[in-house]
């Protein structure tokens, strides 16, 4: 899972814009953010639905809310086995979750990606000015 400015999944590939950041310098300014995800579905878990939840939490693990609404997305994915696929071969399942215009207070945050009830990936980031060496002044 990669935190980025924007992304798209087309034809089994991820197209990422501004990927791999972990710092928003100015708090409370709306920014676009997206999660670009490439799952590797085991051969024996193909052809069955998988529940996916992307959730934004603060540094204490509490769900983040904007305008009394939790910042999250839910979906169900299912990857089918193509004919002739060698048993045991994993299948790629790329997908993207875009969150436009998110404004956050200063602090630490983490995007959590849950698959079938288990957190499988985390993307932490910080909002606010970077700390100077030796602490803030």
N, CA, C and O atoms as a GROMACS GRO file, in nm:
protein
  548
    1UNK      N    1   0.085  -0.117   0.000
    1UNK     CA    2   0.000   0.000   0.000
    1UNK      C    3   0.090   0.123   0.000
    1UNK      O    4   0.185   0.132   0.078
    2UNK      N    5   0.058   0.218  -0.088
    2UNK     CA    6   0.136   0.339  -0.103
    2UNK      C    7   0.046   0.460  -0.087
    2UNK      O    8  -0.058   0.469  -0.153
    3UNK      N    9   0.084   0.554  -0.001
    3UNK     CA   10   0.012   0.679   0.017
    3UNK      C   11   0.057   0.776  -0.091
    3UNK      O   12   0.177   0.795  -0.111
    4UNK      N   13  -0.039   0.837  -0.161
    4UNK     CA   14  -0.004   0.924  -0.274
    4UNK      C   15  -0.107   1.035  -0.289
    4UNK      O   16  -0.209   1.038  -0.220
    5UNK      N   17  -0.079   1.127  -0.383
    5UNK     CA   18  -0.170   1.238  -0.411
    5UNK      C   19  -0.294   1.191  -0.487
    5UNK      O   20  -0.404   1.241  -0.465
    6UNK      N   21  -0.275   1.096  -0.575
    6UNK     CA   22  -0.384   1.042  -0.656
    6UNK      C   23  -0.337   0.917  -0.727
    6UNK      O   24  -0.217   0.896  -0.745
    7UNK      N   25  -0.430   0.834  -0.767
    7UNK     CA   26  -0.394   0.710  -0.835
    7UNK      C   27  -0.514   0.656  -0.911
    7UNK      O   28  -0.628   0.697  -0.889
    8UNK      N   29  -0.484   0.562  -1.000
    8UNK     CA   30  -0.588   0.492  -1.075
    8UNK      C   31  -0.540   0.350  -1.100
    8UNK      O   32  -0.420   0.324  -1.110
    9UNK      N   33  -0.633   0.258  -1.109
    9UNK     CA   34  -0.602   0.118  -1.142
    9UNK      C   35  -0.670   0.087  -1.274
    9UNK      O   36  -0.793   0.090  -1.284
   10UNK      N   37  -0.588   0.058  -1.375
   10UNK     CA   38  -0.640   0.032  -1.509
   10UNK      C   39  -0.566  -0.088  -1.569
   10UNK      O   40  -0.443  -0.093  -1.569
   11UNK      N   41  -0.642  -0.183  -1.619
   11UNK     CA   42  -0.581  -0.297  -1.686
   11UNK      C   43  -0.484  -0.376  -1.602
   11UNK      O   44  -0.384  -0.427  -1.653
   12UNK      N   45  -0.511  -0.386  -1.472
   12UNK     CA   46  -0.425  -0.464  -1.384
   12UNK      C   47  -0.299  -0.391  -1.340
   12UNK      O   48  -0.210  -0.452  -1.280
   13UNK      N   49  -0.290  -0.259  -1.370
   13UNK     CA   50  -0.174  -0.180  -1.331
   13UNK      C   51  -0.217  -0.062  -1.246
   13UNK      O   52  -0.330  -0.013  -1.257
   14UNK      N   53  -0.125  -0.015  -1.161
   14UNK     CA   54  -0.147   0.104  -1.081
   14UNK      C   55  -0.078   0.223  -1.146
   14UNK      O   56   0.039   0.214  -1.184
   15UNK      N   57  -0.149   0.334  -1.159
   15UNK     CA   58  -0.092   0.458  -1.209
   15UNK      C   59  -0.097   0.556  -1.093
   15UNK      O   60  -0.205   0.594  -1.047
   16UNK      N   61   0.022   0.598  -1.045
   16UNK     CA   62   0.034   0.673  -0.921
   16UNK      C   63   0.088   0.813  -0.949
   16UNK      O   64   0.181   0.830  -1.028
   17UNK      N   65   0.028   0.914  -0.883
   17UNK     CA   66   0.072   1.052  -0.893
   17UNK      C   67   0.116   1.097  -0.753
   17UNK      O   68   0.040   1.086  -0.657
   18UNK      N   69   0.237   1.146  -0.743
   18UNK     CA   70   0.287   1.196  -0.615
   18UNK      C   71   0.288   1.092  -0.506
   18UNK      O   72   0.234   1.114  -0.398
   19UNK      N   73   0.350   0.978  -0.532
   19UNK     CA   74   0.345   0.865  -0.439
   19UNK      C   75   0.460   0.860  -0.341
   19UNK      O   76   0.571   0.903  -0.371
   20UNK      N   77   0.431   0.807  -0.223
   20UNK     CA   78   0.533   0.777  -0.125
   20UNK      C   79   0.560   0.887  -0.023
   20UNK      O   80   0.667   0.888   0.037
   21UNK      N   81   0.467   0.978  -0.004
   21UNK     CA   82   0.492   1.084   0.094
   21UNK      C   83   0.449   1.043   0.234
   21UNK      O   84   0.372   0.948   0.251
   22UNK      N   85   0.500   1.116   0.335
   22UNK     CA   86   0.463   1.087   0.474
   22UNK      C   87   0.451   1.214   0.557
   22UNK      O   88   0.449   1.208   0.680
   23UNK      N   89   0.444   1.331   0.491
   23UNK     CA   90   0.438   1.458   0.564
   23UNK      C   91   0.350   1.557   0.489
   23UNK      O   92   0.368   1.580   0.370
   24UNK      N   93   0.254   1.615   0.562
   24UNK     CA   94   0.178   1.731   0.514
   24UNK      C   95   0.225   1.846   0.602
   24UNK      O   96   0.206   1.843   0.723
   25UNK      N   97   0.287   1.948   0.541
   25UNK     CA   98   0.351   2.053   0.619
   25UNK      C   99   0.251   2.148   0.683
   25UNK      O  100   0.271   2.189   0.797
   26UNK      N  101   0.146   2.184   0.612
   26UNK     CA  102   0.052   2.285   0.663
   26UNK      C  103  -0.078   2.217   0.707
   26UNK      O  104  -0.147   2.156   0.625
   27UNK      N  105  -0.112   2.226   0.836
   27UNK     CA  106  -0.236   2.164   0.885
   27UNK      C  107  -0.360   2.241   0.839
   27UNK      O  108  -0.353   2.359   0.803
   28UNK      N  109  -0.472   2.172   0.843
   28UNK     CA  110  -0.605   2.228   0.816
   28UNK      C  111  -0.620   2.288   0.676
   28UNK      O  112  -0.700   2.379   0.656
   29UNK      N  113  -0.546   2.237   0.582
   29UNK     CA  114  -0.558   2.276   0.441
   29UNK      C  115  -0.600   2.151   0.364
   29UNK      O  116  -0.535   2.048   0.375
   30UNK      N  117  -0.708   2.159   0.287
   30UNK     CA  118  -0.753   2.040   0.213
   30UNK      C  119  -0.647   1.989   0.115
   30UNK      O  120  -0.593   2.066   0.035
   31UNK      N  121  -0.619   1.861   0.123
   31UNK     CA  122  -0.527   1.796   0.029
   31UNK      C  123  -0.593   1.669  -0.024
   31UNK      O  124  -0.672   1.605   0.045
   32UNK      N  125  -0.559   1.636  -0.146
   32UNK     CA  126  -0.604   1.509  -0.202
   32UNK      C  127  -0.508   1.401  -0.156
   32UNK      O  128  -0.386   1.421  -0.154
   33UNK      N  129  -0.561   1.288  -0.119
   33UNK     CA  130  -0.476   1.174  -0.087
   33UNK      C  131  -0.544   1.047  -0.136
   33UNK      O  132  -0.666   1.039  -0.146
   34UNK      N  133  -0.460   0.949  -0.166
   34UNK     CA  134  -0.511   0.823  -0.218
   34UNK      C  135  -0.426   0.709  -0.164
   34UNK      O  136  -0.311   0.728  -0.124
   35UNK      N  137  -0.483   0.592  -0.165
   35UNK     CA  138  -0.411   0.470  -0.133
   35UNK      C  139  -0.405   0.386  -0.259
   35UNK      O  140  -0.508   0.347  -0.314
   36UNK      N  141  -0.284   0.357  -0.304
   36UNK     CA  142  -0.263   0.269  -0.418
   36UNK      C  143  -0.224   0.133  -0.361
   36UNK      O  144  -0.123   0.121  -0.291
   37UNK      N  145  -0.303   0.032  -0.390
   37UNK     CA  146  -0.286  -0.100  -0.326
   37UNK      C  147  -0.272  -0.208  -0.432
   37UNK      O  148  -0.347  -0.212  -0.529
   38UNK      N  149  -0.174  -0.297  -0.411
   38UNK     CA  150  -0.164  -0.416  -0.494
   38UNK      C  151  -0.167  -0.537  -0.401
   38UNK      O  152  -0.071  -0.565  -0.330
   39UNK      N  153  -0.279  -0.606  -0.404
   39UNK     CA  154  -0.291  -0.728  -0.326
   39UNK      C  155  -0.237  -0.845  -0.405
   39UNK      O  156  -0.246  -0.848  -0.528
   40UNK      N  157  -0.183  -0.939  -0.334
   40UNK     CA  158  -0.143  -1.065  -0.394
   40UNK      C  159  -0.236  -1.172  -0.335
   40UNK      O  160  -0.218  -1.214  -0.220
   41UNK      N  161  -0.334  -1.214  -0.414
   41UNK     CA  162  -0.435  -1.308  -0.367
   41UNK      C  163  -0.384  -1.451  -0.388
   41UNK      O  164  -0.353  -1.490  -0.501
   42UNK      N  165  -0.374  -1.529  -0.281
   42UNK     CA  166  -0.330  -1.668  -0.296
   42UNK      C  167  -0.425  -1.745  -0.389
   42UNK      O  168  -0.545  -1.719  -0.393
   43UNK      N  169  -0.369  -1.839  -0.461
   43UNK     CA  170  -0.445  -1.918  -0.559
   43UNK      C  171  -0.570  -1.978  -0.496
   43UNK      O  172  -0.677  -1.977  -0.557
   44UNK      N  173  -0.555  -2.031  -0.374
   44UNK     CA  174  -0.670  -2.098  -0.310
   44UNK      C  175  -0.771  -2.001  -0.249
   44UNK      O  176  -0.874  -2.045  -0.196
   45UNK      N  177  -0.743  -1.867  -0.255
   45UNK     CA  178  -0.839  -1.768  -0.205
   45UNK      C  179  -0.903  -1.690  -0.319
   45UNK      O  180  -0.980  -1.596  -0.296
   46UNK      N  181  -0.873  -1.730  -0.442
   46UNK     CA  182  -0.936  -1.668  -0.559
   46UNK      C  183  -1.080  -1.717  -0.569
   46UNK      O  184  -1.118  -1.816  -0.507
   47UNK      N  185  -1.159  -1.646  -0.650
   47UNK     CA  186  -1.300  -1.682  -0.673
   47UNK      C  187  -1.384  -1.680  -0.545
   47UNK      O  188  -1.484  -1.752  -0.534
   48UNK      N  189  -1.342  -1.597  -0.449
   48UNK     CA  190  -1.423  -1.575  -0.330
   48UNK      C  191  -1.414  -1.427  -0.293
   48UNK      O  192  -1.310  -1.365  -0.313
   49UNK      N  193  -1.522  -1.371  -0.239
   49UNK     CA  194  -1.519  -1.228  -0.204
   49UNK      C  195  -1.433  -1.202  -0.080
   49UNK      O  196  -1.426  -1.283   0.012
   50UNK      N  197  -1.368  -1.084  -0.081
   50UNK     CA  198  -1.286  -1.041   0.032
   50UNK      C  199  -1.330  -0.900   0.071
   50UNK      O  200  -1.336  -0.810  -0.013
   51UNK      N  201  -1.361  -0.880   0.200
   51UNK     CA  202  -1.402  -0.749   0.251
   51UNK      C  203  -1.278  -0.663   0.273
   51UNK      O  204  -1.183  -0.706   0.339
   52UNK      N  205  -1.279  -0.541   0.217
   52UNK     CA  206  -1.167  -0.448   0.229
   52UNK      C  207  -1.218  -0.320   0.295
   52UNK      O  208  -1.320  -0.265   0.255
   53UNK      N  209  -1.144  -0.273   0.397
   53UNK     CA  210  -1.177  -0.148   0.464
   53UNK      C  211  -1.049  -0.066   0.474
   53UNK      O  212  -0.947  -0.113   0.524
   54UNK      N  213  -1.054   0.059   0.425
   54UNK     CA  214  -0.946   0.156   0.444
   54UNK      C  215  -0.996   0.257   0.546
   54UNK      O  216  -1.102   0.316   0.529
   55UNK      N  217  -0.919   0.275   0.652
   55UNK     CA  218  -0.964   0.358   0.764
   55UNK      C  219  -0.851   0.451   0.806
   55UNK      O  220  -0.736   0.408   0.817
   56UNK      N  221  -0.883   0.580   0.829
   56UNK     CA  222  -0.786   0.675   0.881
   56UNK      C  223  -0.801   0.683   1.032
   56UNK      O  224  -0.910   0.708   1.083
   57UNK      N  225  -0.690   0.662   1.103
   57UNK     CA  226  -0.690   0.670   1.249
   57UNK      C  227  -0.582   0.769   1.293
   57UNK      O  228  -0.488   0.797   1.219
   58UNK      N  229  -0.598   0.822   1.415
   58UNK     CA  230  -0.496   0.911   1.468
   58UNK      C  231  -0.384   0.829   1.532
   58UNK      O  232  -0.388   0.706   1.530
   59UNK      N  233  -0.286   0.897   1.589
   59UNK     CA  234  -0.170   0.827   1.644
   59UNK      C  235  -0.205   0.739   1.764
   59UNK      O  236  -0.127   0.653   1.803
   60UNK      N  237  -0.323   0.761   1.823
   60UNK     CA  238  -0.370   0.677   1.934
   60UNK      C  239  -0.458   0.562   1.886
   60UNK      O  240  -0.505   0.482   1.967
   61UNK      N  241  -0.480   0.553   1.754
   61UNK     CA  242  -0.563   0.445   1.699
   61UNK      C  243  -0.711   0.475   1.695
   61UNK      O  244  -0.791   0.387   1.665
   62UNK      N  245  -0.748   0.600   1.725
   62UNK     CA  246  -0.889   0.639   1.721
   62UNK      C  247  -0.931   0.677   1.580
   62UNK      O  248  -0.855   0.742   1.509
   63UNK      N  249  -1.050   0.637   1.537
   63UNK     CA  250  -1.097   0.674   1.402
   63UNK      C  251  -1.103   0.826   1.388
   63UNK      O  252  -1.146   0.897   1.479
   64UNK      N  253  -1.061   0.875   1.272
   64UNK     CA  254  -1.066   1.018   1.242
   64UNK      C  255  -1.202   1.050   1.181
   64UNK      O  256  -1.250   0.978   1.093
   65UNK      N  257  -1.263   1.157   1.230
   65UNK     CA  258  -1.392   1.201   1.176
   65UNK      C  259  -1.377   1.343   1.122
   65UNK      O  260  -1.308   1.426   1.180
   66UNK      N  261  -1.442   1.368   1.010
   66UNK     CA  262  -1.453   1.502   0.954
   66UNK      C  263  -1.602   1.528   0.935
   66UNK      O  264  -1.672   1.451   0.870
   67UNK      N  265  -1.649   1.638   0.993
   67UNK     CA  266  -1.792   1.672   0.990
   67UNK      C  267  -1.876   1.555   1.041
   67UNK      O  268  -1.977   1.520   0.981
   68UNK      N  269  -1.832   1.496   1.153
   68UNK     CA  270  -1.904   1.385   1.219
   68UNK      C  271  -1.916   1.259   1.133
   68UNK      O  272  -2.003   1.175   1.157
   69UNK      N  273  -1.828   1.246   1.034
   69UNK     CA  274  -1.828   1.126   0.950
   69UNK      C  275  -1.689   1.064   0.952
   69UNK      O  276  -1.590   1.132   0.925
   70UNK      N  277  -1.682   0.935   0.983
   70UNK     CA  278  -1.554   0.865   0.987
   70UNK      C  279  -1.492   0.862   0.848
   70UNK      O  280  -1.560   0.836   0.749
   71UNK      N  281  -1.361   0.890   0.841
   71UNK     CA  282  -1.289   0.888   0.714
   71UNK      C  283  -1.250   0.743   0.686
   71UNK      O  284  -1.155   0.690   0.744
   72UNK      N  285  -1.324   0.680   0.596
   72UNK     CA  286  -1.302   0.538   0.564
   72UNK      C  287  -1.371   0.504   0.433
   72UNK      O  288  -1.456   0.579   0.385
   73UNK      N  289  -1.334   0.392   0.378
   73UNK     CA  290  -1.399   0.339   0.258
   73UNK      C  291  -1.407   0.188   0.274
   73UNK      O  292  -1.317   0.125   0.329
   74UNK      N  293  -1.516   0.131   0.224
   74UNK     CA  294  -1.536  -0.014   0.230
   74UNK      C  295  -1.568  -0.067   0.092
   74UNK      O  296  -1.636   0.000   0.013
   75UNK      N  297  -1.520  -0.185   0.063
   75UNK     CA  298  -1.549  -0.248  -0.066
   75UNK      C  299  -1.535  -0.399  -0.052
   75UNK      O  300  -1.486  -0.450   0.049
   76UNK      N  301  -1.579  -0.467  -0.153
   76UNK     CA  302  -1.561  -0.612  -0.161
   76UNK      C  303  -1.491  -0.640  -0.293
   76UNK      O  304  -1.534  -0.591  -0.398
   77UNK      N  305  -1.384  -0.718  -0.288
   77UNK     CA  306  -1.314  -0.753  -0.411
   77UNK      C  307  -1.316  -0.904  -0.428
   77UNK      O  308  -1.321  -0.980  -0.332
   78UNK      N  309  -1.311  -0.943  -0.552
   78UNK     CA  310  -1.303  -1.086  -0.584
   78UNK      C  311  -1.219  -1.100  -0.710
   78UNK      O  312  -1.246  -1.036  -0.812
   79UNK      N  313  -1.119  -1.185  -0.703
   79UNK     CA  314  -1.031  -1.209  -0.816
   79UNK      C  315  -1.052  -1.351  -0.866
   79UNK      O  316  -1.041  -1.447  -0.790
   80UNK      N  317  -1.083  -1.363  -0.993
   80UNK     CA  318  -1.107  -1.495  -1.051
   80UNK      C  319  -0.979  -1.555  -1.108
   80UNK      O  320  -0.888  -1.484  -1.150
   81UNK      N  321  -0.973  -1.686  -1.109
   81UNK     CA  322  -0.861  -1.757  -1.169
   81UNK      C  323  -0.884  -1.771  -1.319
   81UNK      O  324  -0.986  -1.823  -1.361
   82UNK      N  325  -0.789  -1.724  -1.399
   82UNK     CA  326  -0.805  -1.745  -1.543
   82UNK      C  327  -0.783  -1.892  -1.579
   82UNK      O  328  -0.714  -1.964  -1.507
   83UNK      N  329  -0.842  -1.936  -1.691
   83UNK     CA  330  -0.823  -2.075  -1.733
   83UNK      C  331  -0.674  -2.106  -1.753
   83UNK      O  332  -0.600  -2.025  -1.807
   84UNK      N  333  -0.634  -2.222  -1.710
   84UNK     CA  334  -0.497  -2.269  -1.731
   84UNK      C  335  -0.394  -2.216  -1.632
   84UNK      O  336  -0.276  -2.245  -1.646
   85UNK      N  337  -0.437  -2.139  -1.533
   85UNK     CA  338  -0.342  -2.087  -1.435
   85UNK      C  339  -0.285  -2.202  -1.353
   85UNK      O  340  -0.360  -2.285  -1.301
   86UNK      N  341  -0.155  -2.206  -1.342
   86UNK     CA  342  -0.087  -2.313  -1.267
   86UNK      C  343  -0.129  -2.307  -1.120
   86UNK      O  344  -0.121  -2.201  -1.058
   87UNK      N  345  -0.175  -2.419  -1.062
   87UNK     CA  346  -0.212  -2.421  -0.920
   87UNK      C  347  -0.099  -2.367  -0.832
   87UNK      O  348   0.018  -2.400  -0.851
   88UNK      N  349  -0.137  -2.283  -0.736
   88UNK     CA  350  -0.040  -2.223  -0.645
   88UNK      C  351   0.005  -2.084  -0.686
   88UNK      O  352   0.069  -2.014  -0.608
   89UNK      N  353  -0.028  -2.042  -0.810
   89UNK     CA  354   0.011  -1.910  -0.858
   89UNK      C  355  -0.075  -1.802  -0.792
   89UNK      O  356  -0.198  -1.810  -0.796
   90UNK      N  357  -0.011  -1.700  -0.733
   90UNK     CA  358  -0.085  -1.587  -0.674
   90UNK      C  359  -0.138  -1.498  -0.784
   90UNK      O  360  -0.083  -1.492  -0.894
   91UNK      N  361  -0.246  -1.428  -0.754
   91UNK     CA  362  -0.308  -1.337  -0.850
   91UNK      C  363  -0.297  -1.193  -0.800
   91UNK      O  364  -0.320  -1.166  -0.682
   92UNK      N  365  -0.262  -1.101  -0.890
   92UNK     CA  366  -0.257  -0.960  -0.856
   92UNK      C  367  -0.398  -0.903  -0.851
   92UNK      O  368  -0.483  -0.936  -0.934
   93UNK      N  369  -0.421  -0.817  -0.753
   93UNK     CA  370  -0.549  -0.748  -0.742
   93UNK      C  371  -0.521  -0.602  -0.705
   93UNK      O  372  -0.530  -0.564  -0.589
   94UNK      N  373  -0.486  -0.518  -0.807
   94UNK     CA  374  -0.460  -0.378  -0.777
   94UNK      C  375  -0.590  -0.300  -0.764
   94UNK      O  376  -0.686  -0.324  -0.838
   95UNK      N  377  -0.593  -0.205  -0.671
   95UNK     CA  378  -0.708  -0.116  -0.659
   95UNK      C  379  -0.664   0.013  -0.592
   95UNK      O  380  -0.558   0.019  -0.530
   96UNK      N  381  -0.748   0.115  -0.604
   96UNK     CA  382  -0.717   0.248  -0.553
   96UNK      C  383  -0.835   0.300  -0.473
   96UNK      O  384  -0.950   0.275  -0.507
   97UNK      N  385  -0.804   0.372  -0.366
   97UNK     CA  386  -0.906   0.442  -0.289
   97UNK      C  387  -0.863   0.589  -0.285
   97UNK      O  388  -0.759   0.621  -0.228
   98UNK      N  389  -0.942   0.678  -0.345
   98UNK     CA  390  -0.913   0.821  -0.348
   98UNK      C  391  -0.996   0.894  -0.244
   98UNK      O  392  -1.115   0.868  -0.228
   99UNK      N  393  -0.932   0.986  -0.172
   99UNK     CA  394  -0.997   1.069  -0.072
   99UNK      C  395  -0.967   1.215  -0.106
   99UNK      O  396  -0.861   1.265  -0.071
  100UNK      N  397  -1.059   1.283  -0.175
  100UNK     CA  398  -1.033   1.422  -0.214
  100UNK      C  399  -1.057   1.521  -0.100
  100UNK      O  400  -1.146   1.502  -0.016
  101UNK      N  401  -0.976   1.625  -0.098
  101UNK     CA  402  -0.993   1.741  -0.010
  101UNK      C  403  -1.007   1.705   0.138
  101UNK      O  404  -1.108   1.737   0.201
  102UNK      N  405  -0.906   1.637   0.192
  102UNK     CA  406  -0.905   1.603   0.334
  102UNK      C  407  -0.821   1.707   0.408
  102UNK      O  408  -0.705   1.727   0.374
  103UNK      N  409  -0.879   1.773   0.507
  103UNK     CA  410  -0.808   1.872   0.589
  103UNK      C  411  -0.795   1.818   0.731
  103UNK      O  412  -0.895   1.782   0.794
  104UNK      N  413  -0.672   1.811   0.781
  104UNK     CA  414  -0.646   1.750   0.911
  104UNK      C  415  -0.570   1.845   1.003
  104UNK      O  416  -0.490   1.926   0.958
  105UNK      N  417  -0.597   1.833   1.134
  105UNK     CA  418  -0.523   1.907   1.235
  105UNK      C  419  -0.380   1.854   1.243
  105UNK      O  420  -0.350   1.748   1.189
  106UNK      N  421  -0.293   1.928   1.308
  106UNK     CA  422  -0.156   1.881   1.332
  106UNK      C  423  -0.160   1.751   1.413
  106UNK      O  424  -0.244   1.733   1.500
  107UNK      N  425  -0.067   1.663   1.382
  107UNK     CA  426  -0.058   1.538   1.456
  107UNK      C  427  -0.017   1.422   1.369
  107UNK      O  428   0.012   1.438   1.250
  108UNK      N  429  -0.014   1.305   1.429
  108UNK     CA  430   0.021   1.183   1.358
  108UNK      C  431  -0.104   1.106   1.318
  108UNK      O  432  -0.202   1.101   1.392
  109UNK      N  433  -0.099   1.045   1.200
  109UNK     CA  434  -0.212   0.970   1.146
  109UNK      C  435  -0.160   0.842   1.080
  109UNK      O  436  -0.043   0.830   1.046
  110UNK      N  437  -0.252   0.747   1.064
  110UNK     CA  438  -0.218   0.621   0.998
  110UNK      C  439  -0.337   0.576   0.914
  110UNK      O  440  -0.450   0.571   0.962
  111UNK      N  441  -0.310   0.544   0.788
  111UNK     CA  442  -0.410   0.474   0.707
  111UNK      C  443  -0.393   0.326   0.736
  111UNK      O  444  -0.283   0.273   0.728
  112UNK      N  445  -0.500   0.260   0.769
  112UNK     CA  446  -0.498   0.115   0.792
  112UNK      C  447  -0.580   0.048   0.684
  112UNK      O  448  -0.690   0.093   0.651
  113UNK      N  449  -0.527  -0.059   0.630
  113UNK     CA  450  -0.599  -0.138   0.531
  113UNK      C  451  -0.631  -0.274   0.593
  113UNK      O  452  -0.542  -0.351   0.629
  114UNK      N  453  -0.759  -0.299   0.606
  114UNK     CA  454  -0.807  -0.423   0.666
  114UNK      C  455  -0.865  -0.512   0.557
  114UNK      O  456  -0.943  -0.467   0.473
  115UNK      N  457  -0.825  -0.638   0.559
  115UNK     CA  458  -0.878  -0.735   0.463
  115UNK      C  459  -0.933  -0.852   0.541
  115UNK      O  460  -0.862  -0.917   0.619
  116UNK      N  461  -1.060  -0.879   0.518
  116UNK     CA  462  -1.129  -0.988   0.588
  116UNK      C  463  -1.109  -0.980   0.739
  116UNK      O  464  -1.086  -1.082   0.805
  117UNK      N  465  -1.119  -0.857   0.794
  117UNK     CA  466  -1.114  -0.838   0.938
  117UNK      C  467  -0.976  -0.826   0.999
  117UNK      O  468  -0.964  -0.809   1.120
  118UNK      N  469  -0.870  -0.835   0.919
  118UNK     CA  470  -0.733  -0.826   0.971
  118UNK      C  471  -0.661  -0.707   0.908
  118UNK      O  472  -0.668  -0.688   0.786
  119UNK      N  473  -0.592  -0.626   0.990
  119UNK     CA  474  -0.514  -0.516   0.936
  119UNK      C  475  -0.392  -0.575   0.866
  119UNK      O  476  -0.309  -0.641   0.929
  120UNK      N  477  -0.382  -0.551   0.736
  120UNK     CA  478  -0.275  -0.609   0.654
  120UNK      C  479  -0.169  -0.508   0.612
  120UNK      O  480  -0.058  -0.546   0.575
  121UNK      N  481  -0.203  -0.377   0.618
  121UNK     CA  482  -0.106  -0.274   0.578
  121UNK      C  483  -0.136  -0.146   0.653
  121UNK      O  484  -0.250  -0.118   0.689
  122UNK      N  485  -0.029  -0.069   0.678
  122UNK     CA  486  -0.041   0.060   0.745
  122UNK      C  487   0.048   0.161   0.673
  122UNK      O  488   0.158   0.128   0.630
  123UNK      N  489  -0.002   0.285   0.661
  123UNK     CA  490   0.076   0.393   0.600
  123UNK      C  491   0.068   0.514   0.693
  123UNK      O  492  -0.028   0.591   0.687
  124UNK      N  493   0.170   0.532   0.780
  124UNK     CA  494   0.168   0.644   0.873
  124UNK      C  495   0.213   0.774   0.806
  124UNK      O  496   0.292   0.772   0.712
  125UNK      N  497   0.161   0.887   0.855
  125UNK     CA  498   0.208   1.018   0.809
  125UNK      C  499   0.185   1.122   0.917
  125UNK      O  500   0.109   1.099   1.012
  126UNK      N  501   0.250   1.235   0.902
  126UNK     CA  502   0.247   1.343   0.999
  126UNK      C  503   0.191   1.468   0.935
  126UNK      O  504   0.219   1.496   0.818
  127UNK      N  505   0.110   1.542   1.010
  127UNK     CA  506   0.058   1.671   0.964
  127UNK      C  507   0.115   1.779   1.055
  127UNK      O  508   0.105   1.770   1.177
  128UNK      N  509   0.175   1.880   0.996
  128UNK     CA  510   0.234   1.990   1.071
  128UNK      C  511   0.378   2.007   1.031
  128UNK      O  512   0.434   1.922   0.962
  129UNK      N  513   0.440   2.116   1.074
  129UNK     CA  514   0.578   2.142   1.034
  129UNK      C  515   0.672   2.035   1.088
  129UNK      O  516   0.652   1.985   1.198
  130UNK      N  517   0.774   2.000   1.010
  130UNK     CA  518   0.870   1.900   1.058
  130UNK      C  519   0.947   1.952   1.179
  130UNK      O  520   0.977   2.072   1.187
  131UNK      N  521   0.979   1.865   1.271
  131UNK     CA  522   1.057   1.904   1.389
  131UNK      C  523   1.201   1.927   1.349
  131UNK      O  524   1.256   1.855   1.266
  132UNK      N  525   1.261   2.027   1.408
  132UNK     CA  526   1.403   2.054   1.384
  132UNK      C  527   1.486   1.964   1.473
  132UNK      O  528   1.440   1.918   1.577
  133UNK      N  529   1.609   1.940   1.431
  133UNK     CA  530   1.698   1.861   1.515
  133UNK      C  531   1.713   1.929   1.651
  133UNK      O  532   1.730   2.050   1.659
  134UNK      N  533   1.707   1.850   1.756
  134UNK     CA  534   1.716   1.904   1.891
  134UNK      C  535   1.581   1.949   1.946
  134UNK      O  536   1.575   2.008   2.053
  135UNK      N  537   1.472   1.920   1.872
  135UNK     CA  538   1.338   1.955   1.920
  135UNK      C  539   1.286   2.080   1.855
  135UNK      O  540   1.358   2.146   1.780
  136UNK      N  541   1.163   2.112   1.882
  136UNK     CA  542   1.099   2.231   1.823
  136UNK      C  543   1.149   2.357   1.890
  136UNK      O  544   1.178   2.357   2.010
  137UNK      N  545   1.160   2.465   1.814
  137UNK     CA  546   1.204   2.594   1.870
  137UNK      C  547   1.111   2.703   1.828
  137UNK      O  548   1.131   2.818   1.864
   0.00000   0.00000   0.00000
